[in-house]
Amino acid sequence: MASDILAQTVQTAPAMHHAAEMSGQYAVGIVFLTAAAVFVPLFNRFKISPVLGFLMVGVILGPDGLGRLADMWPVLAKFTVTQSEDIHNLAELGVVFLLFAIGLELTWERLKAMRRMVFGLGMLQIILCTLVLFGLFLMMKRPPESAIALAMALALSSTAMVMPVLAELKKLNTATGRSVFSVLLAQDLAVAPILITVIVLAGGEGGPTGVQGVLAIIPSIVVMALLVLGGRMLLRPLFKSAALTKSPEIFMAACLLVVLMSGQAAVMAGLSMAMGAFVGGLLLAETEYRREIELMIEPFKGLLLGLFFVTVGARLDIDAVLASPVLVLALAGGLIALKAVVVYPLARLYGLPRAAALEVAALLGPAGEFAFVIIDEGMGRNLIDPQIGQAIILAAIISLFLLPVIGSTVTRFTKRLSPQKEAEPSAAPDIITEVPNEVLVVGYGRVGELVVDMLGRHNISFTIVDVNPRVTSRARSQHLETWYGDASNVEFLARLGLEHRKAVVVTVSNAAFTDNVVKAVRSLRDDICLIARARDAHHAERLYELGVTDAVPETIEASLQLAENTLVDLGVPMGLVLASIHDKRDEFRARLAAHAPEGRGARLLRSTKREPKPTEKVV
């Protein structure tokens, strides 16, 4: 009897263990979805930063929040995070996608446009903050390898948190916003080299040093070089093949494949998965599929960033904070103050006003999300003492919690100090948004090619958009700015900078698609010049009802061209023929204008009234 019970217990144990593991994974998912769907909307209603909301939810539902009550009330285990392993694994996934998105946003043109602020102010901030913090850790009797790793980690700031704070403060397009963005971009570029440096430094503990240490990373360099070369050769064919299927699911699968394969290649080379994803994003940024990929991964990026901050909040050790609240706050405050003291004179050196320099220094003072990644990497490789690493992580988390408060407080102070003025373009160029070309041409078929050719002849800049990957590849081979994507998607048009365009020309023959493009454009801007190709007069009437500035019916224009050639061939004087053709076109326009919205229809009717040309008076 006893043996039967024992055998049954042995058979049941693995199943129970598996069920417990699955329960832990589901619990993490429930915590995150609770934060995204319930708590964050509440924070938005009270105008609290969503990032701060994710952090606070992580604290409340983490292992040191309600998770510690799971032993007393087992039901809480279903709605809290109690296993640190679950937190760490999910946080890594969030960082991987974050670095992929950062790589995707970087292009050589963008870096060239803001090179002075990025490689000047940004790199100086990283170097000087690292040196100051390195000296401080040496004074604290830390080993040099550990001190430099900690200094590099804390020299970085939080891109994911500072940018939303700037947006809430309406500072994105001010001297403060432009300068902060430059420094954050420089820091994003520095993440991969810092991770490599940490790996090299970790060789000092019983591993290769000096020349041997350099030789030890040669395989990593070779693998990354092969990844870059392979990506340049394979990425375009891969996404062209996925786009030809016209399946969003297949296109998304291609995106995920690039992220995971590039990340896995980096892991095989002894680097982090996040670094491989960064390289993958950087390679895709140079392709015509960049905008569509950005649009495709945007929901994932937002959710995974939220997931990352939930896991960061869950790492907050409340017992440690309550045990030494003064010490913890002093560490966090000291970090912010030290970095701000370094950044302020640098900002002034680069021509920023006092108020803007103060804001830049304050916003860049707290630690960044990559501090956790770098410190975790250092602790995992026995480069950083776990006790010291956890204490630094605790101070970094507290500094992130203080960031929204710091931003609003400093902004109020600088308003009293002096009204912030815009910096000169040479000191802080506009780098938040790329200035797009004047005209957006939707479709690059035979009609689109002619429109583009005429725009080029008159030195009018343009951008081409098409949903056919073969067409976009052909246009790119002609060195034309071309993007693959759906121009009827409002978010896609916004990413193309529609608010800064002067005109949109829709040249496609698909009437339903043209209607959708017109609706999308008008939903974003009512004042933009919008010209669309129409199938016939009835379609043109519908387009005017939708709000186009001009509709060009292809059947009418073909008929007028036939009539013109016929009359000329029959010997009718050219001036008289042109006058009659213009009059007939005006009749069509006047009739079609009756279907346009009231204000636009009146403008269109006025535009059809023209003075006869001198040649017509002679005739």
GISULJO-V826056 format. One record per pair of residues at least 12 apart in sequence whose ideal C-beta (glycine too) atoms are under 8 Angstrom apart, sorted by the first residue. I is the first residue (numbers start at 1). J is the second residue. If there is no record, write none. Layout:
{{I J} {I J}}
This chain:
{{23 77} {23 78} {24 82} {24 83} {24 86} {25 86} {26 78} {27 77} {27 78} {27 79} {27 80} {27 81} {27 82} {27 86} {28 81} {28 86} {28 87} {28 90} {30 78} {30 79} {31 57} {31 58} {31 61} {31 62} {31 79} {31 80} {31 81} {31 310} {31 314} {32 90} {32 303} {32 306} {32 307} {32 310} {34 57} {34 61} {34 79} {35 53} {35 54} {35 57} {35 58} {35 61} {35 306} {35 310} {36 303} {36 306} {39 53} {39 56} {39 57} {40 53} {40 54} {40 57} {40 306} {43 56} {47 168} {48 404} {49 161} {49 164} {49 165} {49 168} {49 404} {50 164} {50 306} {51 160} {51 161} {51 164} {51 165} {51 309} {51 404} {52 401} {52 404} {54 306} {54 309} {54 310} {54 313} {55 309} {55 310} {55 312} {55 313} {55 397} {55 400} {55 401} {56 313} {57 310} {57 313} {58 81} {58 309} {58 310} {58 311} {58 312} {58 313} {58 314} {58 315} {58 316} {59 313} {59 314} {59 316} {59 318} {61 79} {61 80} {61 81} {61 310} {61 314} {62 80} {62 81} {62 87} {62 313} {62 314} {62 315} {62 316} {63 80} {63 81} {63 82} {63 83} {63 84} {63 87} {63 314} {64 314} {64 316} {64 317} {64 318} {64 319} {65 80} {65 314} {65 318} {66 79} {66 80} {67 80} {67 81} {67 82} {70 82} {81 311} {81 314} {84 315} {87 311} {87 314} {87 315} {88 311} {88 376} {90 307} {90 311} {91 307} {91 308} {91 311} {91 312} {91 372} {92 273} {92 274} {93 304} {93 307} {94 304} {94 305} {94 307} {94 308} {94 311} {95 274} {95 308} {95 369} {95 370} {95 373} {96 259} {96 263} {96 273} {96 274} {96 277} {97 259} {97 277} {97 297} {97 300} {97 301} {97 304} {97 305} {98 160} {98 274} {98 301} {98 304} {98 305} {98 308} {98 369} {99 191} {99 274} {99 275} {99 277} {99 278} {99 281} {100 259} {100 277} {100 278} {100 280} {100 281} {100 297} {101 281} {101 294} {101 297} {101 301} {102 159} {102 188} {102 278} {102 281} {103 277} {103 278} {103 279} {103 280} {103 281} {103 282} {103 283} {103 284} {103 285} {104 281} {104 282} {104 284} {104 285} {104 290} {104 293} {104 294} {104 297} {105 281} {105 285} {105 294} {106 185} {106 188} {106 189} {106 281} {106 282} {106 285} {107 285} {107 286} {107 290} {108 286} {109 434} {110 431} {110 434} {113 429} {113 431} {113 434} {114 182} {114 185} {114 429} {114 431} {116 426} {116 429} {117 178} {117 179} {117 182} {117 183} {117 350} {117 428} {117 429} {117 431} {118 182} {118 183} {118 185} {118 186} {118 189} {119 186} {120 350} {121 179} {121 182} {121 183} {121 186} {121 346} {121 347} {121 350} {122 182} {122 183} {122 184} {122 185} {122 186} {122 187} {123 186} {123 190} {124 346} {125 155} {125 183} {125 186} {125 187} {125 342} {125 343} {125 346} {125 364} {126 155} {126 156} {126 186} {126 187} {126 190} {128 342} {128 346} {129 151} {129 154} {129 155} {129 338} {129 339} {129 342} {129 343} {130 148} {130 151} {130 152} {130 155} {131 151} {132 151} {132 338} {132 342} {133 150} {133 151} {133 154} {133 155} {133 338} {134 147} {134 148} {134 151} {136 151} {136 338} {137 150} {137 151} {142 388} {145 201} {145 202} {145 204} {145 205} {145 383} {146 378} {146 383} {146 384} {146 385} {146 388} {148 197} {148 201} {149 197} {149 198} {149 201} {149 374} {149 375} {149 378} {149 383} {149 384} {150 375} {150 378} {150 384} {150 388} {150 389} {150 392} {152 194} {152 197} {152 198} {152 374} {153 194} {153 367} {153 370} {153 371} {153 374} {153 375} {153 378} {153 392} {154 335} {154 339} {154 367} {154 371} {154 392} {154 396} {155 187} {155 339} {156 187} {156 190} {156 191} {156 194} {156 367} {156 368} {156 370} {156 371} {156 374} {157 183} {157 184} {157 187} {157 339} {157 363} {157 364} {157 365} {157 366} {157 367} {157 368} {158 366} {158 367} {158 368} {158 369} {158 400} {158 403} {159 184} {159 187} {159 188} {159 368} {159 369} {160 305} {160 308} {160 309} {160 369} {161 309} {161 366} {161 369} {161 400} {161 403} {162 180} {162 184} {162 363} {162 364} {162 403} {163 181} {163 184} {165 363} {165 403} {165 404} {165 407} {166 180} {166 181} {166 363} {166 407} {168 404} {168 407} {169 407} {169 408} {169 411} {171 359} {171 411} {172 432} {173 430} {173 432} {173 433} {174 356} {174 420} {174 422} {175 352} {175 353} {175 356} {175 420} {175 421} {175 422} {175 423} {175 427} {175 428} {176 352} {176 356} {176 359} {176 360} {176 363} {176 420} {177 432} {178 423} {178 428} {178 429} {178 430} {178 431} {178 432} {179 347} {179 350} {179 352} {179 356} {179 360} {179 423} {179 428} {180 359} {180 360} {180 363} {180 364} {181 431} {181 432} {182 428} {182 431} {183 343} {183 360} {183 364} {184 364} {185 431} {187 368} {187 370} {191 274} {191 275} {191 278} {191 370} {191 373} {192 275} {192 278} {192 279} {194 370} {194 374} {195 271} {195 272} {195 274} {195 275} {195 373} {195 374} {195 377} {196 217} {196 220} {196 271} {196 275} {198 374} {198 377} {198 378} {198 381} {198 383} {199 217} {199 220} {199 270} {199 271} {199 377} {199 381} {200 213} {200 214} {200 216} {200 217} {201 383} {202 378} {202 381} {202 382} {202 383} {203 216} {204 383} {205 381} {205 382} {205 383} {217 270} {219 269} {219 270} {220 269} {220 270} {220 271} {222 269} {223 265} {223 266} {223 268} {223 269} {224 265} {224 266} {224 269} {224 271} {224 276} {224 279} {226 265} {227 262} {227 265} {227 266} {227 276} {227 279} {227 280} {228 279} {228 283} {231 258} {231 262} {231 279} {231 280} {231 283} {231 284} {232 283} {235 258} {235 283} {235 284} {235 287} {236 287} {236 289} {236 473} {238 254} {238 257} {238 258} {239 251} {239 254} {239 284} {239 287} {239 289} {239 293} {239 469} {239 484} {240 469} {240 470} {240 473} {242 254} {243 289} {243 292} {243 469} {243 484} {244 469} {244 470} {248 296} {251 292} {251 296} {252 296} {255 293} {255 296} {255 297} {258 280} {258 284} {259 277} {259 280} {261 280} {262 276} {262 277} {262 279} {262 280} {263 276} {263 277} {263 280} {264 276} {266 279} {272 373} {272 377} {274 373} {288 472} {288 473} {288 475} {288 476} {288 482} {288 483} {288 484} {289 469} {289 484} {290 483} {291 483} {291 484} {291 485} {291 492} {291 495} {291 496} {292 483} {292 484} {292 485} {292 486} {292 492} {294 495} {295 485} {295 489} {295 491} {295 492} {295 495} {298 491} {308 369} {309 369} {312 369} {312 372} {312 397} {312 400} {313 397} {315 372} {315 393} {315 397} {316 394} {316 397} {316 398} {317 390} {317 394} {320 390} {320 391} {320 394} {321 394} {321 398} {328 394} {328 395} {328 398} {329 398} {331 391} {331 392} {331 394} {331 395} {331 398} {332 366} {332 395} {332 396} {332 398} {332 399} {332 402} {335 365} {335 366} {335 367} {335 395} {335 396} {335 399} {336 362} {336 365} {336 366} {336 399} {336 402} {336 406} {337 365} {339 361} {339 364} {339 365} {340 361} {340 362} {340 364} {340 365} {341 361} {343 360} {343 361} {343 364} {343 365} {344 357} {344 358} {344 360} {344 361} {347 360} {347 361} {350 427} {350 428} {351 423} {351 424} {351 426} {351 427} {351 428} {352 423} {352 427} {352 428} {353 418} {353 420} {353 421} {353 423} {354 417} {354 418} {355 414} {355 415} {355 417} {355 418} {355 419} {355 420} {356 414} {356 420} {356 423} {358 410} {358 413} {358 414} {358 417} {359 407} {359 410} {359 411} {359 414} {359 420} {362 406} {362 407} {362 410} {363 403} {363 406} {363 407} {363 410} {365 399} {365 406} {366 396} {366 399} {366 400} {366 402} {366 403} {366 406} {367 395} {367 396} {367 399} {367 400} {369 400} {371 392} {371 393} {371 396} {372 393} {372 396} {375 389} {375 392} {375 393} {375 396} {376 389} {433 497} {433 500} {434 497} {435 497} {435 500} {436 463} {436 496} {436 497} {436 500} {436 501} {437 461} {437 462} {437 463} {437 481} {437 501} {438 460} {438 461} {438 462} {438 501} {438 502} {438 503} {439 455} {439 460} {439 461} {439 462} {439 463} {439 501} {439 502} {439 503} {439 504} {439 505} {440 462} {440 463} {440 465} {440 487} {440 493} {440 496} {440 498} {440 501} {440 503} {440 504} {440 505} {441 455} {441 462} {441 463} {441 464} {441 465} {441 505} {441 507} {442 465} {442 466} {442 487} {442 504} {442 505} {442 506} {442 507} {442 508} {442 517} {443 465} {443 466} {443 506} {443 507} {443 508} {444 464} {444 466} {444 471} {444 472} {444 474} {444 475} {444 482} {444 507} {445 471} {445 507} {445 508} {445 509} {447 507} {447 509} {447 533} {448 464} {448 466} {448 507} {448 508} {451 505} {451 507} {452 464} {452 480} {462 481} {463 481} {463 482} {463 483} {463 496} {464 480} {464 481} {464 482} {464 483} {465 482} {465 483} {465 484} {465 485} {465 487} {465 496} {466 482} {466 484} {467 484} {467 485} {467 486} {467 487} {469 484} {472 484} {483 496} {487 506} {487 517} {487 520} {488 513} {488 516} {488 517} {488 519} {488 520} {489 520} {490 520} {490 523} {490 524} {493 520} {493 521} {493 524} {494 524} {498 521} {498 524} {498 525} {498 528} {499 524} {499 525} {501 528} {502 528} {502 529} {503 528} {503 529} {503 530} {503 531} {504 517} {504 521} {504 528} {504 529} {504 530} {504 531} {505 531} {505 532} {506 518} {506 530} {506 531} {506 532} {506 533} {507 533} {508 533} {509 533} {509 535} {509 554} {511 534} {511 535} {511 539} {514 532} {514 533} {514 534} {514 539} {514 543} {515 542} {515 543} {515 546} {517 532} {518 530} {518 532} {518 543} {518 546} {518 547} {518 548} {519 546} {522 546} {522 547} {526 547} {529 549} {530 547} {530 548} {530 549} {530 550} {531 548} {531 549} {531 550} {531 551} {531 552} {532 548} {532 550} {532 551} {532 552} {533 551} {533 552} {533 554} {534 551} {534 552} {534 553} {534 554} {535 553} {535 554} {535 555} {536 553} {536 554} {536 555} {536 556} {537 553} {537 555} {537 556} {537 588} {537 591} {537 592} {539 551} {539 553} {540 552} {540 553} {540 556} {540 592} {541 592} {541 595} {542 595} {544 592} {544 593} {544 595} {544 596} {544 597} {544 600} {544 601} {544 604} {545 595} {545 596} {545 597} {547 596} {547 597} {547 600} {549 600} {549 604} {550 604} {551 592} {553 588} {556 585} {556 588} {560 581} {560 584} {560 585} {563 581} {563 584} {564 577} {564 578} {564 581} {567 580} {573 619} {575 615} {575 616} {575 618} {575 619} {576 616} {576 619} {578 613} {578 615} {578 616} {579 612} {579 613} {579 616} {579 619} {582 610} {586 608} {586 609} {586 610} {589 604} {589 607} {589 608} {590 605} {590 608} {592 604} {593 605} {593 608}}
